[in-house]
Amino acid sequence: MSSLSGIKKTLDAYISKNYDEVRRYTNHLLTSYNNYKNIKLSMLKADTIINNAYLHVVTIEAEKTDENSVKSYLLNSIKMQILWPTSLSHKQDDCHSQEPIIVDEPEDTDILDKIEIEARYNLRKYCIQKYMSEVKDPVEKRIAEAYFIEERQTAKAMADFFDIPRTSAHYMIRNLKQKLRELEYSYRYVK
């Protein structure tokens, strides 16, 4: 018989016979740990700790599989699950005890956000109209018309429209957007 199946068989028999005692031991350690750490409410549960300790002990390859040795392995594993902050039980506790942070904000923020979004939209629309009316260079004017009126807003669409390489179309769009950003910046921050 391998040590893994021997330890599991002995562990199952011990826990079946002494579960209440193991649970009392676990609860005692949990209470002591919480008092020591000054934790008011811990999410660590005795059953979870016992289950994780059981899973740990089952994987131990030990030469001794008698009841006293297995009991020692189990109780030490329970203590490890409680005391070590990196134990599986603490990791599970961290996952389950995360509470969503609810920020109490006034309901007016939705309206203010919508007003801000609409103001940005109107400013951009105004900047586009201003740019289109003031642009003197016929090439720049044609690029802007293709972008805004013909709605050729990707490098591929612009390249197909003018029958030019995509890279050139990309740079044309980038330059147009940069000029619009500068115009928008001058209205938003300079005034």
Stockholm file with secondary structure:
# STOCKHOLM 1.0

chainA/1-191         MSSLSGIKKTLDAYISKNYDEVRRYTNHLLTSYNNYKNIKLSMLKADTIINNAYLHVVTIEAEKTDENSVKSYLLNSIKMQILWPTSLSHKQDDCHSQEPIIVDEPEDTDILDKIEIEARYNLRKYCIQKYMSEVKDPVEKRIAEAYFIEERQTAKAMADFFDIPRTSAHYMIRNLKQKLRELEYSYRYVK
#=GR chainA/1-191 SS CCHHHHHHHHHHHHHHHHHHHHHHHHHHHHHHHHHHHTCSSCCCCHHHHHHHHHHHHHTCCCSCCSHHHHHHHHHHHHHHHHHCTTSHHHHHHHHHTCCCCCCCCCTHHHHHHHHHHHHHHHHHHHHHHHHHHHCCCHHHHHHHIIIIISCCCSHHHHHHHHTCCHHHHHHHHHHHHHHHHHHHHIIIIIC
#=GC SS_cons         CCHHHHHHHHHHHHHHHHHHHHHHHHHHHHHHHHHHHTCSSCCCCHHHHHHHHHHHHHTCCCSCCSHHHHHHHHHHHHHHHHHCTTSHHHHHHHHHTCCCCCCCCCTHHHHHHHHHHHHHHHHHHHHHHHHHHHCCCHHHHHHHIIIIISCCCSHHHHHHHHTCCHHHHHHHHHHHHHHHHHHHHIIIIIC
//
